[in-house]
Amino acid sequence: MNGGGENLFKAVSSDTRLSILESLSEGEKHISGIAREIGISVPVAAKHVKILEKAELIERKKFGNTHMIGIKLNNVYSFLDRFAENRTLEVEKGTNLLEALKSVAAVEVRKMGDRVKVVSTDGEEGFYVYEVDGKLSDKTVDEYEFYEDSVVEWKKLIPVTKKRLFVNIRR
């Protein structure tokens, strides 16, 4: 995502553009459909779409003369990742991730079967996963040990709706 910070912040600084992103979260749409849905003219919608495209938060797919606009979810997530809290700590070789995490955050763990799961970080309950140097690990937080400098990304699994199904019974 190389839309540059300036383009990104410009893109998300407008309520209209945020409404467009929200509208596109339901699926790809034609510019006229976006304009109608949020109550603006097509030329105004097109101007806002161009700004969102420049920031690489949305993409345009061309089918003949028809242009469909869709959200680039991975870039939206990458943008939000910029706001993660960064901490640096020093540990002894062989320190496990749970000990390291406890030194920078209030952590609550629960034993589930033979595995230890973190169920709360700094009072925020939820499901957490971690990546070390960009890779998911299959080890639990108390099993993963550090033997070299590493970057750990601690991620809360936010319940983002990927699909919403409205199931209606035929009457």
N, C-alpha and C positions, 0 to 999 in steps of 0.2 A: 504494500500500500504506500504509494509515493505521492499522494495528494498534497503533501506538505501541511504542516500544522496550521498555517495561515488559512489555506483553503478549507480545511476541516472545521476550524472554529467559525469561519464565515458561514459555512454550510449549516452548522447546527445552531447558529445564533438567531435564527428566524423561526417564529412560531409557524409560519406558513410552510417552511421547509420541513419542520418537524411533523406537521400534519401530513405532508406528502409521504414522508418515511412511514408514518403510522398507517396511512392508507395502503402503501405498497407492502406492508407486512402481511396483508391479506392475500397477496399474490400479484402477479404482473398485471399492469393496466396500460391502456392507451392514454395519452396526455389529456384528451378530451374527457375521458372517464374520471381522471384525477381532478381536473378542473371542476367538473360538475359536482363531484363528491364533496370537495372542500369549499365550494362556492366562490371560485375565482374564474377569471376569463382564461381561455386557452393560451393567449400570448403571455399572460402573467405566469401561468403554470409552466410554460416552456422556458421562461427566463429562470425560474426557480430550479427546474429540472437540470438546466445547464450547469448551475452552481453546484448542485449535488453530484452531477457527473464528474465535474472537475475535481471534486474532493474524493471521487471514486467510492461514494457510498451507494450509488445506484448505477445500473448499466442499461443501455438501450439495445434492444434486439430488433433488427429490421427484417420484416417479411414483406418483400415487394415495397409498396408505398406505405405500409403500416409499420409504425414504430411502437413497440411494446417496451414499457419501462419496468424494471425489476430492481429489487433491493439487493445489494451485495452484503449479505449478512456477515461473512467472515471479516470484511473491512469494518463493519460497525462494531463487531466484537474487538478487533484490534485497536480501534479508536478508544473504546472503553478501558482496555488493558493499560493504556497510558496513565490511568489514574490510580493504579495499584500502589499500595504503600511499599516503599523499599527500605529494607533494613540490612545492615551488615553485622555479622557476628563472627567471633573466633571460637573454635571448639577444638578439643583434643581429637587426635586421630582415633577413629573407631566409635565416636559419639553417634548415637542413633538420632534419627530425624525427630522423634518425639521429644527427646531431651533438648535438642536445638530449638525446636518450636516453643517449648515451655519457657525457654530463656527470653523470648521476645513477645509472647502472647499468653493470655489466660486460656488454657486448653482443658476441655473436659473430654475424657475418653470413656468408652463403654466396651466391655468385652462381649463379643458376639461369637459364640462358639469358641473356636480356638484363635480368633483374630481380634485384634484391638482396633477399634474404629474411633476416630475423632468425631464427636457429635456436636461440639460447640467450640468456637474460636472467638475470644474476646466477647463472650456473651451471645454471639450469633449462632443459633442452632441451625443445623442443616447437614447435608451430605458434603463431604470434602474429598477431593482428589489432589494428588500432587504430581508435578513433573520435575525431574532433575535433569538439568541441561537439555531441556526440551523433550525429554522422553518420559512417558508414563511408566511407573514401576508396578510390578505385581506384588511387591513386598509391602507389609503393613508398616506404619510409622515407627513401630518399636523394633522392626527387623532391619530397616534400611540404615546402614552405617556409612559414615563418610570417611574416605581415605585420601581424598584430594579435594582441592577447592571446587566448589560447585555452585550452581545457581538453582535454587528451588523456587518453583512457582506453586503457591498454595492456592487452590481454586475451590470456591464454594460452588456447588452445582445449583445454579439458580433455576427455579422451575419456569423456564421459558417455554411458552406454548409453541410447538413446532407445527402442529396441525390441530385444527378445531373441527370436529365433526358434529353437525346437527343431524341427529338421526330421528327421522319422522316415520311414524307407523302409518302405512296406507290405511285410509278409512273408507 
